[in-house]
Amino acid sequence: MITYTALTTLIGQSAAESLADALDDIQPEPMGIGTFEIEDGSGTWEVGAYFEDRPDIAGLALLAEIHGARPFTVSEVPDTDWVAHVKRELTPVIAGRFFVYGSHDADKVPDDAVPLLIEAAMAFGTGHHGTTQGCLRALDALANAGIVAKSVVDIGCGTAVLAMAAARIWPGVMLASDIDPVAVDVARVNVAANDLDGRVSCIEATGLDHPGLEAAAPFDLVFANILKGPLIDLAPALTQRLAPGGHVILSGILNEQADEVVGVYTACGNNVTQRQEIGDWTTLTLQRNV
């Protein structure tokens, strides 16, 4: 079976969402439509549609022109067992003491590692991305320094891998929150698969706006592996929710964006204790002034 993808880019979230809405009315009807921001600081968004039948090329060209987008690139995609493909490609990740793996690699967990099981079908937040690796390494460094954080929250948790990592090494109930209800469902599945029910609580929340997050503050440690813009917006409120001397681990930051993020967080009363780069991405560890 052959399916088709149609991809384009344009500037601005509202423009991208408007084009995505317009794609709903094209014939043949798309199987799915998605938008996401390209994380290069340019404000560029990609819009993609997926079709069972060859799409209307002329109709796509007209929509692109109307919405100020680049011409759509239409490609044929052969039928693929994507879960099997991910299992082949998704090798275990070692980040400090942590070993992140799929169930197909359960026999490879080292005896001295802290295991974190993330199912291969749930590829976002598996530890392969430099941002997630950076956060796990930063967590490992805090633990090696003798830090014990009993109150931890992971903002924008995805698979909840970071909250689960904290629960593996420290006491207390860790919180994992995400704005996306699908991500929260995925997080709960992973928490159960790691036998961490009752140790990691998953909630749907926008940023820090949730009664459960308010009740649990102040936090000894906050993870925020999101993007530069939301990180900067959250800086004052996030710092207020930190206990004096508490730590925050930030990622989702392109290397060239790191200085700006550091400036905002230091102005709010935090000091950088660790800064690491993995590929194009920077992870920052900061401590709130006592």
C-alpha positions as CSV (number, residue, x, y, z in Angstrom):
1,M,0.0,0.0,0.0
2,I,1.3,3.5,-0.9
3,T,0.3,6.5,1.1
4,Y,1.1,10.2,0.4
5,T,2.5,13.0,2.5
6,A,2.1,16.7,1.7
7,L,4.4,19.1,3.6
8,T,4.9,22.8,3.6
9,T,6.3,25.6,5.9
10,L,5.2,29.1,6.8
11,I,5.7,31.7,9.4
12,G,3.6,31.9,12.5
13,Q,1.4,29.6,14.6
14,S,-1.9,31.2,13.7
15,A,-1.1,31.0,10.0
16,A,-0.1,27.3,10.3
17,E,-3.3,26.5,12.2
18,S,-5.4,28.3,9.6
19,L,-3.8,26.3,6.8
20,A,-4.3,23.1,8.7
21,D,-8.1,23.9,9.1
22,A,-8.3,24.6,5.4
23,L,-6.8,21.2,4.6
24,D,-9.8,19.5,6.3
25,D,-11.9,20.5,3.3
26,I,-9.7,19.3,0.5
27,Q,-10.6,16.3,-1.6
28,P,-9.5,13.5,-1.3
29,E,-9.8,14.0,2.4
30,P,-6.5,13.7,4.4
31,M,-6.2,10.8,6.9
32,G,-4.4,13.2,9.3
33,I,-3.1,16.7,9.6
34,G,-0.4,18.0,11.9
35,T,1.4,21.2,12.7
36,F,4.6,21.8,14.7
37,E,7.1,24.6,15.3
38,I,10.6,24.1,13.8
39,E,12.9,24.7,16.8
40,D,15.4,27.0,15.2
41,G,14.1,30.3,16.7
42,S,12.8,31.5,13.3
43,G,9.1,31.2,14.1
44,T,8.7,28.8,11.2
45,W,6.0,26.1,11.4
46,E,5.6,22.9,9.3
47,V,2.1,21.8,8.2
48,G,1.7,18.2,7.0
49,A,-1.2,16.1,5.7
50,Y,-1.4,12.4,5.0
51,F,-3.5,10.8,2.3
52,E,-4.5,7.3,1.3
53,D,-5.1,8.5,-2.3
54,R,-2.9,10.8,-4.4
55,P,-3.8,14.3,-3.2
56,D,-5.1,17.2,-5.4
57,I,-1.8,18.9,-6.4
58,A,-3.5,21.9,-7.9
59,G,-5.7,22.3,-4.8
60,L,-2.7,22.1,-2.5
61,A,-0.8,24.7,-4.6
62,L,-3.8,27.1,-4.3
63,L,-4.0,26.6,-0.5
64,A,-0.3,27.3,-0.1
65,E,-0.6,30.5,-2.1
66,I,-3.7,31.7,-0.2
67,H,-2.0,31.1,3.1
68,G,1.4,32.5,2.3
69,A,3.1,29.1,2.6
70,R,5.8,27.5,0.5
71,P,4.6,25.1,-2.2
72,F,3.7,21.7,-0.8
73,T,6.1,18.9,-1.3
74,V,4.2,15.7,-2.1
75,S,5.9,12.3,-1.5
76,E,4.9,8.7,-1.8
77,V,5.4,6.7,1.4
78,P,5.5,2.9,1.2
79,D,3.6,0.9,3.8
80,T,5.8,0.3,6.8
81,D,5.4,-1.5,10.2
82,W,6.5,1.6,12.1
83,V,6.5,-0.1,15.5
84,A,8.8,-2.8,14.3
85,H,11.0,-0.2,12.6
86,V,11.2,1.8,15.8
87,K,12.1,-1.3,17.8
88,R,15.0,-2.0,15.4
89,E,16.3,1.6,15.6
90,L,15.5,2.4,19.2
91,T,18.6,1.1,21.0
92,P,19.0,1.5,24.8
93,V,20.4,4.8,26.1
94,I,22.8,5.2,29.0
95,A,22.8,8.6,30.7
96,G,24.8,8.5,33.9
97,R,23.3,5.7,36.1
98,F,20.2,5.6,34.1
99,F,19.4,2.9,31.4
100,V,16.5,3.8,29.2
101,Y,15.2,0.9,27.1
102,G,12.2,-0.7,25.3
103,S,10.7,-4.0,26.4
104,H,12.4,-5.6,23.4
105,D,15.8,-4.9,25.1
106,A,14.8,-6.0,28.6
107,D,17.5,-8.7,28.6
108,K,20.2,-6.0,28.2
109,V,19.6,-4.0,31.4
110,P,22.9,-3.9,33.3
111,D,22.8,-5.1,36.9
112,D,24.2,-1.8,38.3
113,A,22.0,0.5,36.2
114,V,18.8,2.3,37.2
115,P,16.3,1.0,34.6
116,L,13.6,3.1,32.9
117,L,11.3,1.2,30.6
118,I,9.8,3.3,27.7
119,E,7.8,1.3,25.2
120,A,9.1,1.7,21.6
121,A,5.7,2.7,20.3
122,M,5.9,5.8,22.5
123,A,9.0,7.3,20.9
124,F,8.7,10.8,22.3
125,G,10.8,11.2,25.4
126,T,12.7,7.9,25.1
127,G,16.0,9.4,26.1
128,H,17.5,9.4,22.6
129,H,17.0,13.2,22.1
130,G,19.9,15.3,23.4
131,T,17.5,17.3,25.6
132,T,16.3,14.2,27.5
133,Q,19.8,12.8,27.8
134,G,21.0,16.1,29.1
135,C,18.3,16.2,31.8
136,L,19.1,12.6,32.9
137,R,22.8,13.4,33.1
138,A,22.1,16.6,35.1
139,L,19.9,14.6,37.5
140,D,22.7,12.0,37.8
141,A,25.2,14.8,38.6
142,L,22.9,16.2,41.4
143,A,22.6,12.8,43.0
144,N,26.4,12.2,42.8
145,A,26.8,15.5,44.6
146,G,24.7,14.2,47.5
147,I,21.5,16.1,46.7
148,V,18.3,14.4,47.8
149,A,15.1,16.0,46.3
150,K,12.0,14.8,48.0
151,S,9.6,17.1,46.1
152,V,10.0,17.0,42.4
153,V,7.9,18.0,39.4
154,D,8.5,17.5,35.7
155,I,6.8,20.2,33.6
156,G,6.0,19.1,30.1
157,C,6.7,15.5,31.0
158,G,6.0,13.7,27.7
159,T,6.6,10.0,28.7
160,A,7.4,10.9,32.3
161,V,10.9,9.5,32.0
162,L,12.4,12.3,34.1
163,A,9.9,12.1,36.9
164,M,10.3,8.3,36.9
165,A,14.1,8.7,37.1
166,A,13.8,10.9,40.1
167,A,11.4,8.4,41.7
168,R,13.9,5.6,41.2
169,I,16.6,7.3,43.3
170,W,14.8,9.4,45.8
171,P,11.9,9.1,48.2
172,G,8.6,11.0,47.9
173,V,5.9,11.3,45.3
174,M,7.1,12.9,42.1
175,L,4.7,14.9,39.9
176,A,4.7,14.7,36.1
177,S,2.5,17.3,34.2
178,D,1.8,18.0,30.6
179,I,-0.5,20.3,28.7
180,D,-1.3,17.5,26.3
181,P,-3.9,14.9,27.6
182,V,-2.4,12.3,25.3
183,A,1.0,12.8,26.8
184,V,-0.5,12.4,30.3
185,D,-2.1,9.1,29.2
186,V,1.3,7.9,27.8
187,A,3.0,9.0,31.1
188,R,0.5,6.9,33.1
189,V,1.1,3.9,31.0
190,N,4.9,4.2,31.5
191,V,4.5,4.8,35.2
192,A,2.5,1.5,35.5
193,A,5.0,-0.4,33.3
194,N,7.8,0.7,35.6
195,D,5.9,-0.4,38.8
196,L,5.9,3.2,40.0
197,D,2.2,3.7,40.6
198,G,1.8,5.7,43.8
199,R,5.3,7.1,43.3
200,V,4.7,9.3,40.2
201,S,1.5,11.2,39.9
202,C,0.6,12.4,36.3
203,I,-1.6,15.4,35.9
204,E,-2.8,17.6,33.0
205,A,-1.8,21.2,33.5
206,T,-0.8,24.3,31.6
207,G,2.6,25.3,33.0
208,L,2.3,25.6,36.7
209,D,-1.4,26.3,36.7
210,H,-2.9,23.4,38.7
211,P,-4.1,23.0,42.3
212,G,-1.9,19.9,42.7
213,L,1.2,21.8,41.7
214,E,0.3,24.7,44.0
215,A,-0.2,22.3,46.9
216,A,3.1,20.4,46.4
217,A,5.2,23.6,46.2
218,P,7.9,24.5,47.2
219,F,9.8,22.0,45.1
220,D,13.4,20.7,45.7
221,L,13.8,20.1,42.0
222,V,11.9,21.2,38.9
223,F,12.5,19.7,35.4
224,A,11.3,21.8,32.4
225,N,12.3,20.2,29.1
226,I,10.2,22.3,26.8
227,L,11.2,25.3,24.6
228,K,13.0,28.6,25.1
229,G,9.8,30.8,24.9
230,P,7.8,28.9,27.5
231,L,10.9,28.5,29.7
232,I,11.4,32.3,29.8
233,D,7.7,32.9,30.4
234,L,7.7,30.5,33.3
235,A,10.9,31.8,34.9
236,P,9.4,34.1,37.7
237,A,6.6,31.7,38.7
238,L,8.9,28.7,38.5
239,T,11.5,30.3,40.7
240,Q,8.8,31.2,43.2
241,R,7.8,27.6,43.4
242,L,11.4,26.5,44.1
243,A,12.5,26.0,47.7
244,P,15.4,28.2,48.7
245,G,18.5,26.3,47.6
246,G,16.3,24.1,45.3
247,H,17.4,23.2,41.8
248,V,15.9,23.5,38.3
249,I,17.0,21.6,35.2
250,L,16.1,23.3,32.0
251,S,16.3,21.9,28.4
252,G,14.7,22.2,25.0
253,I,17.2,25.1,24.5
254,L,19.2,25.4,21.3
255,N,22.9,26.2,22.1
256,E,22.6,29.7,20.7
257,Q,19.6,30.4,23.0
258,A,21.2,29.4,26.2
259,D,22.7,32.7,27.2
260,E,19.3,34.4,27.0
261,V,17.7,31.8,29.2
262,V,20.5,32.0,31.7
263,G,20.1,35.8,31.8
264,V,16.4,35.6,32.6
265,Y,16.8,32.9,35.3
266,T,19.7,34.6,37.0
267,A,17.7,37.8,37.1
268,C,15.0,35.9,38.9
269,G,17.5,34.8,41.6
270,N,19.1,31.6,40.4
271,N,22.7,30.6,39.8
272,V,24.0,28.3,37.1
273,T,25.7,25.2,38.6
274,Q,26.1,23.1,35.4
275,R,25.8,23.7,31.7
276,Q,26.2,21.0,29.1
277,E,25.8,20.7,25.4
278,I,24.7,17.6,23.5
279,G,24.6,18.2,19.8
280,D,22.6,21.3,19.1
281,W,21.0,21.4,22.5
282,T,22.0,22.9,25.9
283,T,20.8,21.6,29.3
284,L,21.1,24.0,32.3
285,T,21.1,23.2,36.0
286,L,20.4,26.2,38.2
287,Q,20.0,26.7,42.0
288,R,17.8,29.2,43.6
289,N,19.6,31.6,45.9
290,V,19.1,30.8,49.6
